[in-house]
Amino acid sequence: MEIIQLEFVSERDLYLAYMPFLKNGGLFIRTTEHIELGTEFKLIVILPDSLEESEVEGKVVWVTPIGSQNGTPAGIGISFVKDPDNIRLQIEKSITRLLNSSEPSFTM
């Protein structure tokens, strides 16, 4: 299992990456690497205004290739599978006011 460390410096950055439409939540990670669907990752995440890291395990369920429509950045969407730190709840609390925003995210 590969490890990715992510640090979100603002609530807006977190909003752009969060994938609330996935059953257990997930994050979009910008990358130009070719990564297969189903690849498993451990994410070490630092949320805005947090001093501590949270860990979550997930798998790739979304791939946006280089050169996709509408200028959407290339990357992968990782669906949360094991969320012992309950990062989904932490994310949703952090971006509550942005969840109903009309601003498009990296995936929707």
VMD Tcl script that draws the C-alpha trace (Angstrom):
set ca {
  {0.00 0.00 0.00}
  {1.40 3.36 -1.01}
  {1.37 6.34 1.34}
  {0.40 9.89 0.33}
  {0.77 12.85 2.66}
  {-1.63 15.76 2.10}
  {-1.84 19.11 3.79}
  {-4.77 21.42 3.14}
  {-3.95 25.02 4.01}
  {-7.43 26.44 3.44}
  {-11.03 25.32 3.68}
  {-11.45 26.17 -0.02}
  {-8.61 23.81 -1.01}
  {-10.25 21.09 1.06}
  {-13.66 21.79 -0.52}
  {-12.19 21.49 -4.02}
  {-10.70 18.08 -3.20}
  {-13.49 16.57 -1.08}
  {-15.79 14.01 -2.73}
  {-19.01 14.01 -0.62}
  {-20.94 11.95 -3.18}
  {-18.92 8.83 -2.31}
  {-20.61 6.61 0.28}
  {-17.82 6.98 2.87}
  {-16.37 10.22 1.51}
  {-13.14 10.65 -0.38}
  {-10.50 13.05 -1.64}
  {-9.32 14.04 -5.10}
  {-5.55 14.22 -5.45}
  {-3.97 16.09 -8.32}
  {-1.39 13.98 -10.14}
  {-0.18 13.36 -13.66}
  {0.94 9.81 -12.80}
  {-1.00 6.95 -14.36}
  {-2.63 5.13 -11.44}
  {-5.04 2.24 -11.91}
  {-8.56 2.05 -10.49}
  {-8.57 -0.05 -7.33}
  {-5.05 0.94 -6.25}
  {-4.95 1.15 -2.45}
  {-3.43 4.07 -0.54}
  {-2.92 5.20 3.02}
  {-3.53 8.95 3.25}
  {-1.94 11.02 5.97}
  {-3.96 14.22 6.02}
  {-3.52 17.54 7.79}
  {-6.69 19.62 7.69}
  {-6.82 23.44 7.80}
  {-6.21 24.80 11.31}
  {-5.26 21.34 12.57}
  {-2.05 20.55 14.39}
  {-2.43 16.79 14.11}
  {-2.42 14.37 11.20}
  {-5.27 12.00 10.50}
  {-4.93 8.70 8.69}
  {-7.39 7.06 6.35}
  {-7.08 4.12 3.99}
  {-8.77 4.13 0.64}
  {-8.75 3.01 -2.95}
  {-8.81 4.77 -6.30}
  {-12.37 4.98 -7.67}
  {-12.02 8.00 -9.97}
  {-9.42 8.94 -12.58}
  {-9.29 12.26 -14.42}
  {-6.75 11.92 -17.23}
  {-4.45 14.64 -18.53}
  {-6.28 16.88 -21.01}
  {-9.80 16.24 -19.72}
  {-12.68 18.55 -20.60}
  {-13.32 21.93 -18.98}
  {-9.73 22.30 -17.80}
  {-10.27 19.95 -14.88}
  {-6.89 18.99 -13.39}
  {-5.58 15.47 -13.86}
  {-5.72 13.28 -10.79}
  {-7.32 10.47 -8.85}
  {-10.25 10.19 -6.47}
  {-9.67 8.02 -3.45}
  {-12.72 6.63 -1.66}
  {-12.32 6.16 2.09}
  {-12.35 2.49 3.11}
  {-10.93 2.49 6.67}
  {-11.45 5.76 8.52}
  {-10.39 5.19 12.16}
  {-9.85 8.92 12.80}
  {-13.30 9.73 11.32}
  {-11.73 12.16 8.89}
  {-14.93 12.36 6.85}
  {-16.72 13.99 9.78}
  {-13.74 16.30 10.42}
  {-13.75 17.40 6.76}
  {-17.49 18.01 6.67}
  {-17.33 20.09 9.85}
  {-14.46 22.12 8.40}
  {-16.21 22.90 5.11}
  {-19.88 22.97 6.19}
  {-20.50 26.44 4.83}
  {-18.93 25.54 1.47}
  {-20.78 22.24 0.86}
  {-23.75 24.01 -0.75}
  {-21.53 26.28 -2.82}
  {-22.15 26.60 -6.55}
  {-18.38 26.69 -7.12}
  {-17.38 23.52 -8.96}
  {-14.92 21.21 -7.27}
  {-12.25 19.15 -9.02}
  {-14.75 16.31 -9.52}
  {-18.20 17.88 -9.88}
}
mol new
graphics top color blue
foreach p $ca { graphics top sphere $p radius 0.5 }
foreach p [lrange $ca 0 end-1] q [lrange $ca 1 end] { graphics top cylinder $p $q radius 0.2 }
display resetview
